[in-house]
């Protein structure tokens, strides 16, 4: 194993060993310190911790006018303790562990590539801490840095090596149902069952979807009641909406607002709305051509691109007007799943690709 492979592997092992579920400030702070120990010596300054509504994000702003923003997130979907159940492992080229693919390998690639570029001051870096829950505190920061740099490389996982040039947008909703409690045995008729009303709301959702346009509406989490022998007076539902166009997201939003209550004397309250706008292919066209040219120069296989249903912070940067190329992380699979893995060989390829692409952007002022 080469020195480069050993360092990339050691860095990934160290980062995966620090579990970083969204919302765990102590764990995320420890990851920030580790990553800063890699990047600060390269750029000549420590990262800046930017706190928004109690959530801390890590940023290096580069020089006065950086050419490119490297964007990623530290948080994962895995709770603390997962690494004890599924520890970091290496089997040939295959590396496993919680968060290894989404997206700690991408962060290691980012740090390693930065050490190879001609001028690190051409690069700004932003690592957010709430991407997995919608980037509610980091969105303005992401948009600000994207506009300042003009070109954004997102180190989210690839799709079997393909970069992501289009993503569906998404909306996040919470539905609250307020009814009236009563004893389920003695006088259930006095109650107004919030759970029954919630069921009506769930069954009404498919009408608003449109498979022909790729618009999906998924009820994902539901809660109601406290004990078996009481009519529940409160119920709650979470809804995930995805669509390829902002018009579809707006159509669904209006449709959800118009859904009537089916139970007398029960109120239904909708919270939330459009979270991430769609990322359209034209936002990636220029940077895709640059990255493909770099890959060819390096002797790598042709860089394929793909449109995917999931959203990322690249949706925000594209909507802000910045050239955006997403899915530049290495090959792997199983994001958010127990079989999550990443390829070490692909990490090394991506390190070279990212470094070369940064230098090409800086030299040609592509943005």
Order of alpha helices (4+ residues) and beta strands (2+ residues): alpha-alpha-beta-beta-beta-alpha-beta-beta-alpha-beta-alpha-beta-beta-beta-beta-alpha-beta-beta-beta-alpha-beta-alpha-beta-alpha-beta-beta-beta-alpha
